[in-house]
Amino acid sequence: MSQPAELLTSPASRPADAARVARLEFWALAAIVAAAAFLRFREAADTPLWFDEIFTLWVSRLGPAGILGVLAQDLHPPLHFLLEWLWRGLGGEGDLWIKSLSILFGLLTIPVLWGFTRELFGRRAALLAALLLALHPVHLAFSHEARAYGLMWLLVTLATWMAWRWIERGRVRDGLAFVLSATAALYSLYWAVAPLAFLGLWGLVALRRRPRWLAGWIALHLAVAVLFVPQFVTLLHQAHRYQGEHWLRLATPRDLLDWARHLTFGGLWLVAPLFALAALPLFRARERRGARILWFAGFAPVAMVWVVSATRVPLFTERYMDFVVPAWCALLAAGITGLRWAAARWLAAAVVVLLDARAAVLHRPLPEAAQLQRAAEFLRAHARPDDLVFFGDTHGLFFFRHHVPWFRRQRLVLEGPRLPYYAAPELVPPELRVRPEAVRRAQAAGERWWAVSVRHAGREKRTAPALFDSCAVGRPLATPMVTVWAGQETPPASAAVK
């Protein structure tokens, strides 16, 4: 017959054992964060800033008033840009420094997820969730990109944790932390409204039999709404522009499947077993409550956005839905550590961590940035500083103006009467904009010229590539996303790259 635990451990030794376990846990978490920092800084150092990040940098140069003015014509809230403005003031404009702010947010998400998971599912699940997040290729990619995604994921995870604590304990400090983190998330990316709305619904259901607490929960959300009012007027103006200029298309089942595949470390065959493993906590009485909040506030919004995007308004794209990655890691860790047999737990943990690590190792930098870097290196080797360089889109123009500014004659070929909001028209000076006829004039005049076009996630450009094909003498560089055309002179055959 087994003896009670308190008879096996003396009062003097229990605090010492707890302190030793706490120290081991601390150092394990510190090692996970250190490994995550190494992976993120290594990839950031190998990846040049691309269009979205350069947009962030250039807008942050304008100062608070300029930031608010430019973003009012775009579709972004201002918090990340204001923080980047402060960060730039501290350390300058080096690519790695600009990216390091997002790395900081990504690293902070790991201990926040650890603390939240520890409360929901215990110590073992917390450390495993932290490790899975540190290695996850999606989080690795977005927590070094100089955009607001990493910040929003951190704030949504924190807001969900604070909501859980307030509903469980009703402490004022937890309610205040929820209001601040939820508001900051909305000021980071408007997409935060999806998980926060479902989190609010979850609280309404959880508190339906506790009227006083329910009133408090509603009051917390009213506070968030009041704090967001200053930005809401701008949002209405931005939404009106989106209706006519959006670049997304209606979602398909393949889009949802691709999103799930990236969530499960890139393997289509892993989607079903790993989602089943993450669903296991829903069927265990001890873990069910915690699992419900993560599934409802994380995956239900994704399903809703996909349904709306498949039938009415195009809103669904993978990077917008990846806020669920921290919750996914927590659920997957809980599913593993809750397995009945120790051997099964260790085996499942080892396999999932190895799959995650493999995906992190195989992960490659953003293709657009890498292929534009090849184009820039090619033109450095074959073009002259006074050559005319035409661009079919602002993605290429921004990259070259930031990374290869010594090309003195860079021009953007317009395909329509004006640039849409997602092409950042406010940052393209009028003197850089030319009509298609400028390419034909350069060809007729015998000028040395080059052209660059990028296939990116926005609406596909057809006019400029067709124009370049008709006027150029060849394509000395062609990659899946970036094409370079040569005007009057073609580089030696040995320099041509496919």
C-alpha positions in Angstrom: 0.0 0.0 0.0 1.4 3.4 -1.0 2.0 6.0 1.7 0.8 9.6 1.4 3.3 11.9 -0.2 3.6 14.1 2.9 4.8 11.0 4.9 7.6 10.3 2.3 8.9 13.9 2.3 9.9 15.7 5.5 8.8 19.3 6.0 12.4 20.4 5.9 13.1 18.8 2.5 9.9 19.8 0.7 10.8 23.5 0.3 14.3 22.5 -0.8 12.9 20.1 -3.4 10.5 22.7 -4.7 13.3 25.3 -4.9 15.5 22.8 -6.8 12.7 22.0 -9.3 12.0 25.7 -9.7 15.7 26.4 -10.5 15.8 23.5 -13.0 12.7 24.8 -14.6 14.1 28.3 -14.8 17.3 27.2 -16.5 15.5 24.9 -18.9 13.3 27.9 -20.0 16.4 30.1 -20.2 18.1 27.6 -22.5 15.0 27.4 -24.7 14.8 31.2 -25.0 18.6 31.3 -25.8 18.2 28.7 -28.5 15.2 30.6 -29.9 17.3 33.8 -30.0 20.1 32.1 -31.8 17.8 30.8 -34.5 16.0 34.1 -35.0 19.2 36.3 -35.1 20.9 33.8 -37.4 18.0 33.9 -39.9 17.6 37.7 -39.5 21.3 38.2 -40.4 20.9 36.2 -43.6 17.7 37.8 -44.7 17.7 41.4 -46.2 14.7 43.7 -45.5 12.0 43.2 -48.0 9.1 45.4 -49.2 6.9 45.2 -46.1 9.9 45.7 -43.7 11.3 48.6 -45.8 7.8 50.2 -45.7 7.9 49.9 -41.9 11.4 51.5 -41.7 10.6 54.3 -44.1 7.3 55.1 -42.3 9.0 55.1 -38.9 11.4 57.8 -40.2 8.5 60.2 -40.4 8.0 60.6 -36.6 4.7 60.3 -34.8 2.7 62.8 -36.8 4.0 61.6 -40.1 3.4 58.0 -39.1 -0.3 58.7 -38.3 -0.7 60.6 -41.5 0.7 57.9 -43.8 -1.1 55.1 -42.1 -4.4 56.8 -42.3 -4.1 56.2 -46.1 -3.0 52.6 -45.6 -4.6 49.7 -43.7 -2.5 49.4 -40.6 -2.8 50.7 -37.0 0.1 52.7 -35.6 1.6 51.0 -32.5 4.3 48.9 -34.1 5.4 51.8 -36.3 5.7 54.1 -33.3 7.7 51.5 -31.4 9.9 51.0 -34.4 10.4 54.8 -34.5 11.6 54.7 -30.9 13.7 51.6 -31.6 15.3 53.2 -34.6 16.2 56.2 -32.4 18.0 53.9 -30.0 20.1 51.9 -32.4 19.9 53.3 -36.0 18.8 51.7 -39.2 20.9 48.6 -39.6 18.8 45.7 -41.0 19.5 43.5 -38.0 18.7 46.2 -35.5 15.4 47.0 -37.2 14.5 43.3 -37.2 15.6 42.9 -33.5 12.5 44.6 -32.1 10.3 41.9 -33.6 12.8 39.3 -32.3 12.4 40.7 -28.8 8.6 40.4 -29.1 9.0 36.8 -30.4 11.3 35.9 -27.5 9.0 37.4 -24.9 6.1 35.3 -26.3 7.9 32.2 -25.2 7.9 32.8 -21.4 4.4 34.2 -21.6 3.2 31.0 -23.3 5.2 29.0 -20.7 3.4 30.8 -17.8 0.0 30.5 -19.4 0.4 26.8 -20.3 1.8 26.1 -16.8 -1.5 27.4 -15.3 -3.6 25.5 -17.7 -1.8 22.1 -18.1 1.1 21.9 -15.7 4.9 22.2 -15.6 5.8 19.5 -18.2 3.3 20.8 -20.8 4.6 24.4 -20.2 8.2 23.6 -21.0 7.3 21.5 -24.0 5.0 24.2 -25.3 7.8 26.8 -24.9 10.2 24.5 -26.8 7.7 23.8 -29.6 7.2 27.6 -30.0 10.9 28.3 -30.0 11.4 25.9 -32.9 8.2 26.4 -34.8 9.2 27.6 -38.4 6.2 30.0 -38.6 7.0 31.7 -35.4 10.7 31.7 -36.4 9.9 33.5 -39.6 7.5 36.1 -38.2 9.4 36.9 -35.0 12.3 38.4 -36.9 10.3 40.1 -39.6 10.1 43.9 -39.0 6.3 43.9 -39.0 3.6 43.8 -36.3 2.8 40.1 -36.4 5.1 39.1 -33.6 3.9 41.9 -31.4 0.3 41.0 -32.0 0.9 37.3 -31.3 2.5 38.3 -28.0 -0.3 40.6 -27.0 -3.1 38.2 -27.9 -1.4 35.4 -26.0 -1.0 37.7 -23.0 -4.6 39.0 -23.2 -5.9 35.4 -23.3 -3.9 34.5 -20.3 -5.0 37.6 -18.4 -8.7 36.9 -19.4 -8.3 33.3 -18.0 -6.8 34.6 -14.7 -9.5 37.2 -14.3 -12.4 34.8 -14.9 -10.8 32.3 -12.5 -9.8 34.8 -9.7 -11.4 38.1 -10.4 -8.4 40.1 -9.4 -8.3 43.8 -10.5 -4.7 43.6 -11.7 -5.5 40.7 -14.1 -8.5 42.7 -15.5 -6.3 45.8 -16.0 -3.6 43.7 -17.7 -6.3 42.2 -20.0 -7.6 45.7 -21.0 -4.1 47.0 -21.7 -2.9 44.0 -23.6 -6.1 43.6 -25.6 -6.1 47.3 -26.5 -2.5 47.2 -27.5 -3.2 44.2 -29.7 -5.8 46.1 -31.6 -3.4 49.0 -32.1 -0.9 46.6 -33.4 -3.0 44.7 -36.0 -6.7 44.9 -36.6 -6.8 41.2 -37.0 -6.5 40.9 -33.2 -10.3 41.6 -33.2 -11.0 38.1 -34.3 -9.4 36.2 -31.4 -10.4 38.9 -28.9 -14.1 38.7 -30.0 -14.2 35.0 -29.6 -12.4 35.3 -26.3 -15.1 37.7 -25.2 -17.8 35.2 -26.2 -16.1 32.5 -24.3 -16.2 34.6 -21.2 -19.9 35.4 -21.6 -20.6 31.6 -21.7 -18.2 30.8 -18.8 -19.7 33.5 -16.6 -23.4 33.1 -17.5 -24.3 31.9 -14.0 -22.3 34.6 -12.2 -24.1 37.9 -12.9 -21.8 40.2 -11.0 -18.7 38.7 -12.7 -20.5 38.8 -16.0 -21.1 42.5 -15.6 -17.4 43.0 -14.8 -16.4 41.0 -17.9 -18.6 43.3 -20.0 -17.1 46.3 -18.4 -13.6 45.2 -19.2 -14.6 45.0 -22.9 -16.3 48.4 -22.8 -13.0 49.8 -21.5 -11.1 48.2 -24.4 -13.7 49.7 -26.8 -13.4 53.2 -25.3 -9.6 53.1 -25.6 -9.8 52.0 -29.2 -12.2 54.8 -30.2 -9.5 57.2 -31.4 -8.3 54.7 -33.9 -11.8 53.5 -34.9 -12.6 56.6 -37.0 -9.4 56.0 -39.0 -10.3 52.4 -39.4 -13.7 53.3 -41.0 -11.8 55.4 -43.6 -9.3 52.6 -44.2 -12.0 50.0 -44.6 -13.7 52.1 -47.2 -10.5 52.1 -49.3 -10.1 48.3 -48.8 -13.4 47.6 -50.4 -12.1 48.8 -53.8 -8.4 48.1 -53.6 -7.9 44.8 -51.8 -5.5 42.3 -53.2 -6.9 39.1 -51.7 -9.1 36.6 -53.5 -11.9 34.4 -52.2 -10.6 31.6 -50.1 -10.6 28.0 -51.1 -10.3 24.7 -49.2 -6.7 24.5 -50.4 -5.9 27.7 -48.6 -7.2 26.3 -45.3 -5.3 23.0 -45.9 -2.1 24.9 -46.6 -2.5 26.9 -43.5 -3.0 23.7 -41.4 0.1 22.1 -43.2 2.3 25.0 -42.2 1.0 24.8 -38.6 1.9 21.1 -38.5 5.6 21.6 -39.5 5.0 21.5 -43.2 3.8 17.9 -43.6 0.4 17.3 -45.1 0.4 13.8 -43.7 0.9 15.3 -40.2 -2.3 17.4 -40.2 -4.7 14.7 -39.0 -2.6 13.0 -36.3 -1.3 16.2 -34.8 -4.7 17.9 -34.7 -6.1 14.8 -33.1 -3.3 15.0 -30.5 -4.0 18.7 -29.8 -7.7 17.8 -29.4 -7.1 15.2 -26.6 -7.2 17.8 -23.8 -10.8 18.5 -24.7 -11.6 14.9 -23.5 -9.8 15.0 -20.2 -11.8 16.5 -17.3 -8.7 18.1 -15.7 -7.6 19.9 -18.9 -10.9 20.5 -20.6 -11.5 24.0 -19.4 -8.1 25.3 -20.4 -8.3 23.5 -23.8 -11.7 25.1 -24.5 -10.4 28.7 -24.2 -7.5 27.9 -26.5 -9.6 26.2 -29.1 -12.4 28.7 -29.0 -10.3 31.9 -28.9 -7.7 30.5 -31.4 -9.2 28.1 -34.0 -12.8 29.3 -34.0 -11.9 32.7 -35.4 -9.8 31.1 -38.1 -12.8 28.9 -39.2 -15.1 31.9 -39.2 -12.7 34.1 -41.3 -12.2 31.3 -43.7 -16.0 30.8 -44.2 -16.6 34.5 -44.7 -13.6 34.6 -47.1 -14.9 31.7 -49.1 -18.3 33.1 -49.6 -18.4 36.8 -49.3 -15.4 39.1 -48.5 -11.8 38.0 -49.2 -10.0 38.2 -45.8 -8.2 34.9 -45.4 -4.5 34.7 -45.8 -2.1 32.5 -43.9 0.0 35.2 -42.1 -3.1 36.8 -40.8 -4.3 33.5 -39.2 -1.0 32.5 -37.7 -1.7 34.2 -34.4 -2.9 30.8 -33.4 0.6 29.3 -33.3 1.2 29.9 -29.6 -2.1 28.3 -28.7 -1.4 25.4 -31.0 1.9 24.7 -29.3 0.2 24.7 -25.9 -2.5 22.4 -27.0 -0.1 20.0 -28.7 2.1 20.0 -25.6 -0.9 19.3 -23.4 -2.0 16.5 -25.7 1.4 14.8 -25.4 2.0 15.2 -21.7 -1.5 14.0 -20.8 -0.9 10.6 -22.5 -1.5 7.8 -20.0 1.7 5.8 -20.4 5.1 7.4 -19.7 6.7 5.6 -22.7 4.0 7.0 -25.0 4.6 10.5 -23.6 8.3 10.4 -24.1 8.0 8.9 -27.6 5.4 11.4 -28.7 7.3 14.3 -27.3 10.5 13.2 -29.0 8.9 12.7 -32.4 7.0 16.0 -32.3 10.1 18.0 -31.2 12.2 16.3 -33.9 9.6 17.1 -36.5 9.5 20.7 -35.3 13.3 21.0 -35.2 13.6 19.4 -38.7 11.1 22.0 -40.0 13.1 24.8 -38.4 16.4 23.5 -40.0 14.8 23.2 -43.4 13.1 26.6 -43.1 14.3 29.0 -45.7 14.2 32.9 -45.6 11.4 34.6 -47.4 11.7 33.7 -51.1 11.0 37.3 -52.3 13.9 38.8 -50.3 16.3 36.0 -51.2 15.6 36.3 -55.0 15.6 40.1 -55.0 19.0 39.8 -53.3 20.2 37.7 -56.3 18.8 40.3 -58.7 20.6 43.0 -56.8 23.9 41.1 -56.9 23.5 40.4 -60.6 22.9 44.1 -61.4 25.8 45.2 -59.2 28.0 43.0 -61.4 26.7 44.0 -64.8 25.0 47.4 -64.6 26.5 50.9 -64.3 25.4 53.4 -61.6 24.0 55.7 -64.3 22.0 52.9 -66.1 18.3 53.3 -66.2 16.5 50.7 -64.1 12.7 50.2 -64.5 10.6 48.4 -62.0 7.2 46.8 -62.6 6.1 47.1 -59.0 7.0 48.8 -55.7 8.4 45.6 -54.2 11.4 45.7 -56.5 11.7 49.5 -56.3 11.7 49.6 -52.5 14.3 46.8 -52.3 16.7 48.5 -54.7 16.3 52.0 -53.3 17.1 50.6 -49.8 19.8 48.1 -50.6 21.3 49.4 -53.9 20.8 53.2 -53.7 23.8 53.9 -56.0 21.6 53.2 -59.1 20.8 56.8 -59.6 18.0 56.4 -62.2 15.4 54.1 -60.8 11.9 54.4 -62.1 8.5 52.8 -61.4 6.4 51.9 -64.5 2.7 52.7 -63.7 0.1 50.2 -64.9 -2.9 52.4 -64.1 -3.8 56.0 -63.3 -2.7 55.6 -59.6 -1.1 53.2 -57.2 -3.4 51.2 -54.9 -2.9 51.6 -51.1 -1.0 48.3 -50.8 1.7 49.6 -53.1 2.6 52.3 -50.6 1.9 55.3 -52.9 2.7 57.9 -50.2 6.4 56.7 -50.2 6.9 56.9 -54.0 7.9 60.4 -55.1 6.2 61.6 -58.3 9.6 62.0 -60.1 10.1 58.2 -59.9 6.8 57.4 -61.6 6.8 56.9 -65.4 4.3 55.7 -67.9 5.0 52.7 -70.1 6.0 54.9 -72.9 9.2 55.8 -71.0 10.5 52.2 -71.6 9.9 52.4 -75.3 11.6 55.8 -75.5 14.7 54.5 -73.7 14.8 51.6 -76.1 14.4 53.8 -79.2 17.1 56.2 -77.9 19.6 53.4 -77.4 20.0 53.9 -73.7 21.4 51.3 -71.4 18.5 50.1 -69.4 17.4 47.2 -67.2 14.0 46.1 -65.8 13.0 44.2 -62.7 9.6 42.7 -61.9 8.5 40.7 -58.8 5.7 38.1 -58.6 4.3 38.7 -55.1 1.1 38.0 -53.1 -0.7 41.1 -54.5 -2.6 41.2 -57.8 -0.4 39.9 -60.5 1.2 42.5 -62.8 0.8 41.8 -66.5 1.3 45.1 -68.3 4.9 45.8 -67.1 6.3 42.3 -67.7 4.7 42.1 -71.2 6.2 45.6 -72.0 9.6 44.5 -70.8 9.4 41.3 -72.9 8.5 43.3 -76.0 11.3 45.9 -75.6 14.2 44.0 -74.0 16.8 41.9 -75.8 16.7 39.1 -73.2 16.1 37.9 -69.6 19.6 37.3 -68.1 18.1 36.5 -64.7 14.8 34.6 -64.1 13.8 33.0 -60.8 10.4 31.8 -59.7 9.5 35.3 -58.2 12.0 37.8 -59.8 12.8 38.5 -63.4 15.5 40.8 -64.7 15.4 42.1 -68.3 18.3 43.6 -70.2 17.7 46.5 -72.6 20.4 47.4 -75.1 23.2 45.1 -73.9 22.9 41.5 -72.8 25.5 40.2 -70.3 27.9 37.4 -71.4 26.2 34.0 -71.7 28.2 32.8 -68.8 26.5 35.4 -66.6 22.9 34.4 -67.5 21.1 32.7 -64.6 18.0 30.6 -64.6 
